[in-house]
Amino acid sequence: MDFQHFLEYVPYLAEAKLPAMAAHIKMVPFERTESLKNTFDENKTPRMAAVMMLFYPKNGMTHLVLIVRNSYEGVHSGQIAFPGGKWETEDENFSVTALRETHEEVGIHPDQMEIIKFFTPTYIPPSNFMVHPFFGICKDEVCFVPDPTEVSSIIELPLSVFLSDKIIIDATLSTSYAKNINVPAFEIEGHVVWGATAMMLSELKDVLKSVLELEK
């Protein structure tokens, strides 16, 4: 979609109702659907993080940025994610965290980004993080400068590809809770995107589709 056309929908996206669990559960294995209802262990305070679901123009067309995390010893090694990271005590709120971390990870200055909407927080059991996603836009073309200590590469996903149902797959994976389990996922540029990022992508996709179809 042409980015200037996309901007016409932004006010409607800002007001759109969030499907929350109805969207998240589409990307959850059957074996985990019950545990999803209990977001986190009340006796174990989760750590907080925020991510940016950032749309921007590339050659005039609307794109969404994702990152490929570096390989390291940890539960999120090599995974596909939105730019973002941990809340720090100096962050006034989670939107500040999302802006700061996006700047640090992919080099986009906070002044270039406009936050449009706060999406449903998503809990990640293996790392005990509660992630707060924000939908934002850059109105001008951007030049990404990935942090080599955090980011292996950047994926610039066209909106038209993201909205296609062809990228939704069933994958067989070994996870922190089961081996060789069937997992709903997105296939993006040869990468299998599952777990919390897929849940956030699912809600984002549902909101976009509801608004774009309504305004046709």
C-alpha positions in Angstrom: 0.0 0.0 0.0 1.2 3.5 -0.8 2.3 5.1 2.4 0.4 8.4 1.9 -2.7 6.3 1.5 -1.8 4.3 4.6 -1.6 7.6 6.6 -5.3 8.3 5.8 -6.2 5.2 7.9 -4.0 6.1 10.8 -6.8 8.1 12.7 -9.1 5.0 12.3 -6.3 2.7 13.5 -5.8 4.9 16.6 -9.5 4.5 17.6 -9.8 0.8 16.6 -10.8 -1.7 19.3 -8.1 -4.2 20.3 -9.0 -7.9 19.9 -6.5 -8.8 22.6 -6.7 -12.5 23.5 -8.9 -13.3 20.5 -6.0 -12.4 18.3 -3.2 -13.7 20.6 -4.7 -17.1 20.9 -4.5 -17.7 17.1 -0.7 -18.0 17.5 -0.7 -20.2 20.6 -0.3 -24.0 20.4 -3.3 -25.9 21.6 -1.3 -27.2 24.6 -0.8 -23.6 25.8 -4.2 -22.1 25.4 -5.2 -22.7 29.0 -2.0 -21.2 30.4 -2.6 -18.1 28.3 -5.6 -17.3 30.4 -3.3 -17.0 33.5 -1.0 -14.3 32.2 1.7 -14.7 34.8 2.5 -16.1 38.2 1.3 -13.6 40.8 4.1 -14.8 43.1 6.7 -13.9 40.5 6.8 -10.2 39.5 7.5 -10.0 35.8 10.2 -7.7 34.4 8.9 -5.0 32.1 9.8 -4.2 28.5 8.4 -2.3 25.5 8.6 -2.7 21.7 7.8 -0.6 18.7 5.6 -1.8 15.8 6.9 0.8 13.4 5.5 1.5 10.0 7.4 3.8 7.5 7.7 4.5 3.8 10.2 2.7 1.6 10.2 3.7 -2.1 6.8 5.2 -1.3 5.3 1.9 0.0 4.3 1.0 3.5 6.7 -1.3 5.4 7.0 -2.7 8.9 10.4 -3.2 10.6 11.4 -6.3 12.4 14.9 -7.3 13.7 16.8 -10.6 13.8 18.4 -10.8 17.2 22.0 -11.9 17.5 22.8 -15.5 18.7 23.7 -15.7 22.4 23.1 -17.9 25.4 19.5 -17.0 26.2 15.9 -17.8 25.4 15.5 -15.2 22.7 18.7 -16.0 20.9 18.4 -15.5 17.1 14.7 -14.8 17.2 12.7 -12.4 15.1 11.4 -9.5 17.2 10.2 -5.9 17.1 12.8 -3.4 18.1 12.6 -2.7 21.8 13.9 -3.8 25.2 13.8 -3.5 28.9 12.2 -0.7 30.9 14.8 1.3 32.8 14.1 3.2 36.0 14.8 6.6 34.3 12.0 5.8 31.7 9.0 8.0 32.5 6.7 5.4 31.0 6.7 2.4 28.6 6.3 4.6 25.5 9.6 6.2 26.4 11.2 2.7 26.7 9.9 1.8 23.2 11.3 5.0 21.7 14.6 4.8 23.5 15.2 1.1 22.7 14.2 1.5 19.1 16.7 4.3 18.8 19.4 2.2 20.4 18.7 -1.0 18.4 18.0 0.4 14.9 19.2 4.0 15.0 15.9 5.8 14.5 15.7 8.9 16.6 12.7 9.3 18.9 11.9 12.7 17.1 11.3 10.7 13.9 8.7 8.4 15.4 5.1 9.1 16.3 3.3 6.8 18.6 -0.2 6.1 17.5 -1.6 3.4 19.8 -0.8 1.2 22.7 -1.5 -2.5 22.0 -2.2 -5.4 24.4 0.7 -6.3 26.8 2.0 -9.8 26.2 3.7 -12.0 28.8 6.7 -14.2 27.9 6.9 -17.0 30.5 10.5 -18.3 29.7 12.1 -14.9 30.3 9.4 -13.6 32.7 8.9 -10.4 30.7 5.7 -8.4 30.3 6.1 -6.7 26.9 4.2 -3.5 26.1 3.8 -3.0 22.3 3.3 0.4 20.7 2.1 1.0 17.1 4.1 3.9 15.6 4.9 5.6 12.3 7.8 7.4 10.7 6.4 9.8 8.0 9.7 10.0 6.1 12.0 7.4 4.7 14.5 6.1 7.3 18.0 4.8 7.3 18.4 2.0 9.8 21.7 1.7 11.8 21.5 -1.6 13.6 23.4 -2.0 16.9 25.8 -4.9 16.1 25.8 -6.1 19.7 22.0 -6.6 19.6 20.9 -7.0 16.0 22.0 -9.5 13.5 20.0 -8.0 10.6 16.9 -6.0 9.8 13.7 -7.2 8.0 11.8 -4.6 6.1 8.4 -6.2 5.6 6.0 -4.7 3.1 2.5 -4.2 4.4 1.0 -6.1 1.5 3.0 -9.2 2.5 2.2 -8.8 6.1 -1.6 -8.7 5.4 -1.4 -11.8 3.2 -2.6 -15.0 4.9 0.0 -17.0 2.9 2.6 -16.1 5.6 0.7 -17.9 8.3 2.0 -21.5 8.7 2.1 -24.5 11.1 5.6 -25.3 12.2 7.1 -28.1 14.2 9.4 -26.7 16.8 11.1 -27.6 20.1 10.2 -25.0 22.7 10.9 -24.4 26.4 7.9 -26.5 27.3 7.8 -29.3 24.7 9.7 -31.0 21.9 8.5 -31.4 18.3 5.3 -29.5 19.0 3.0 -28.1 16.3 3.1 -24.3 16.6 1.1 -21.7 14.6 3.6 -19.1 13.2 4.4 -16.5 10.6 6.9 -17.3 7.8 8.7 -14.1 7.0 11.7 -14.0 4.6 12.6 -17.6 5.4 12.3 -17.1 9.2 9.7 -18.8 11.4 8.2 -16.2 13.8 6.4 -17.7 16.7 5.7 -17.1 20.4 5.2 -13.6 21.8 6.2 -11.8 18.6 3.7 -13.8 16.6 1.0 -13.0 19.1 1.7 -9.3 18.8 1.8 -9.6 15.0 -1.5 -11.4 15.1 -3.2 -8.5 17.0 -1.6 -5.9 14.8 -2.7 -7.8 11.7 -6.3 -8.2 12.9 -6.6 -4.5 13.7 -5.1 -3.4 10.4 -7.4 -5.8 8.5 -10.5 -4.6 10.4 -9.8 -1.0 9.6 -8.7 -1.4 6.0 -11.7 -3.6 5.1 -14.1 -1.2 6.9 -12.9 1.7 4.9 -13.0 0.0 1.5 
